[in-house]
């Protein structure tokens, strides 16, 4: 268990640890079609964040990096085939963080929130633009700010 999450229930810890997966799927599904290239790029980003992140949220990425394929596959299995239902389900899962943020150390909650925003932006920028980098689609733009989350 990550020491930053020690005051949370097991279910709440799981929500925090899986939150990057839900962000990945939110952006990858934004256009109602799962883009495998975005998923692959997201896995690379998770790996990079597991050693490059300079704060305590790094531990979430370290934990996830060890089994990111399995976590994404499990999350995908729980999603509807209908695009709008899929997005709604993902948003509901991410919104659960709003009840958890106040239970975390305020600095850690802010770091987690900002890290998820950064992850969303990085995944969205993985497609489009020049050489597939930098341009965020209109549908993804709606979600990169993670509007279902309240800033801690």
C-alpha positions in Angstrom: 0.0 0.0 0.0 1.2 3.5 -0.8 1.7 5.5 2.4 -0.2 8.5 0.9 -3.3 6.3 0.6 -3.1 4.6 4.1 -6.1 6.5 5.4 -8.3 5.3 2.6 -10.4 2.1 2.4 -9.3 -0.6 0.0 -12.0 0.5 -2.5 -10.9 4.1 -2.3 -7.2 3.1 -2.8 -8.3 1.1 -5.8 -10.1 4.1 -7.3 -6.9 6.2 -6.9 -4.6 3.6 -8.3 -6.9 3.0 -11.3 -7.6 6.7 -12.0 -4.8 7.0 -14.7 -6.4 4.0 -16.5 -9.8 5.8 -16.6 -8.1 9.0 -17.8 -6.4 7.0 -20.6 -9.8 5.4 -21.6 -11.6 8.7 -21.4 -9.3 10.4 -23.9 -9.0 7.3 -26.1 -12.8 6.9 -26.2 -13.6 10.7 -26.6 -14.6 10.2 -30.2 -16.7 7.1 -29.4 -14.1 4.9 -30.9 -11.2 3.4 -29.0 -7.9 4.3 -30.7 -5.2 1.7 -30.1 -2.4 4.1 -30.9 -3.6 6.4 -28.1 -3.7 3.4 -25.7 -0.2 2.3 -26.7 1.1 5.9 -26.3 -0.6 6.1 -22.9 1.2 2.9 -21.8 4.5 4.6 -22.7 3.5 7.7 -20.8 2.6 5.7 -17.7 6.0 4.0 -17.9 7.8 7.4 -18.3 5.8 8.9 -15.4 6.8 5.9 -13.2 10.4 7.2 -13.1 10.2 10.8 -14.3 7.5 12.2 -12.0 9.1 14.3 -9.3 6.5 14.0 -6.6 4.8 11.4 -4.5 2.3 10.6 -7.3 5.2 8.8 -8.9 4.3 5.8 -6.7 0.8 5.5 -8.4 2.5 5.2 -11.8 5.1 2.8 -10.4 2.4 0.6 -9.1 0.4 0.8 -12.3 3.3 0.4 -14.7 3.9 -3.2 -13.4 0.5 -4.3 -14.8 -0.9 -1.6 -17.0 -1.9 -3.9 -19.8 -4.0 -6.0 -17.4 -5.6 -3.0 -15.8 -6.5 -1.5 -19.2 -7.8 -4.8 -20.5 -10.0 -5.3 -17.3 -11.3 -1.7 -17.6 -12.1 -2.2 -21.3 -14.1 -5.3 -20.5 -16.3 -3.3 -18.2 -17.2 -0.7 -20.9 -20.3 -0.6 -23.0 -20.1 -1.0 -26.8 -22.1 2.2 -27.1 -19.8 5.2 -27.2 -21.9 7.6 -25.1 -22.6 5.0 -22.4 -18.9 4.2 -22.3 -17.9 7.8 -21.8 -20.6 8.3 -19.1 -19.3 5.2 -17.2 -15.7 6.4 -17.4 -16.7 9.9 -16.2 -18.6 8.3 -13.2 -15.5 6.3 -12.3 -13.3 9.4 -12.4 -15.8 11.5 -10.5 -15.4 9.1 -7.5 -12.1 10.9 -6.9 -14.1 14.0 -5.8 -15.0 12.3 -2.5 -11.5 11.0 -2.0 -9.5 14.2 -2.6 -10.6 15.7 0.8 -9.4 12.5 2.6 -5.9 12.9 1.1 -3.1 15.2 2.2 -4.0 18.5 0.4 -0.6 18.7 -1.4 -0.9 15.1 -2.5 -4.5 15.5 -3.7 -3.3 18.6 -5.8 -0.4 16.6 -7.2 -2.6 13.7 -8.2 -5.2 16.1 -9.8 -2.5 17.9 -11.7 -0.8 14.7 -12.8 -4.1 13.3 -14.2 -4.6 16.6 -16.1 -1.1 16.3 -17.5 -1.7 12.6 -18.4 -5.0 13.5 -20.2 -3.2 16.3 -22.2 -0.3 14.1 -23.1 -2.6 11.3 -24.4 -4.7 13.8 -26.4 -1.6 15.3 -28.0 -0.3 11.9 -29.0 -2.6 12.0 -32.1 -3.1 14.6 -34.8 -1.0 17.7 -35.5 2.4 17.5 -37.3 3.7 13.9 -37.3 0.9 12.9 -35.0 1.9 15.1 -32.2 0.4 18.3 -30.7 -3.1 18.6 -32.1 -6.0 17.8 -29.8 -9.3 16.9 -31.5 -12.4 18.9 -30.6 -13.9 15.8 -29.0 -10.8 15.2 -26.9 -10.6 18.9 -26.0 -13.9 18.5 -24.1 -12.3 16.0 -21.8 -8.6 17.0 -21.4 -9.5 19.4 -18.5 -11.2 16.5 -16.7 -14.4 18.4 -16.1 -15.9 15.7 -13.9 -13.2 16.4 -11.3 -13.3 19.2 -8.8 -9.9 20.8 -8.2 -8.8 19.9 -4.7 
